[in-house]
Amino acid sequence: MTAMSQNRRQPYLFQPVEALTPFLFSEVVEEVRSLFFPEIERRVEVRIAAEGPLAFTCLQFFGPNEHMVAFHPILNHPGTPLDVVRFVAKHELTHIVRPGPGHPMQFWEHEYAIAPERFAAWHWIRDNLGSATREGTTYRVLKTWRRHAARSRTPYTPHLPLDHDLFGEICPGDGQLMLPPHWAPPPLPMGHR
């Protein structure tokens, strides 16, 4: 690391940020690391950094096998769901175990294997942070993000966990949705038909 890049990264070493979420980002990353990334032997440092991406990973930042994950402060909001931050942590830790420029196919395969909720998480991110972000090769947060940061956020509504067997029960045969009888509305009173 050059002296200039080291000076540019110095704030990551010293700036504590109060968590506005009902959870700690460092605990979420540690939970995800221990459950899904046994090959990452050491704890990963976590910071909040108003850089450009929604989150990013610095490999070997503090030394050999000493990595750092930084989350953008736009995620540090009381309405940010734990499941969304958990997904972003999975994405960033995948960069450690599947390194390389950008997002190669092995990266996406690994992420999908451990994070099938990615579609619901990205849906929430786009719905709630879309006006403060731009999508390209990375998901970047605009410099005007503070104007959008205080807005309320919608609840996280992940996809229905329909595995193949359950789907076969609810949509038998030709795939027509068959709701249980107790879901049917009661008959309308006479005169309202």
Disulfide bonds with the S-S distance in Angstrom:
none
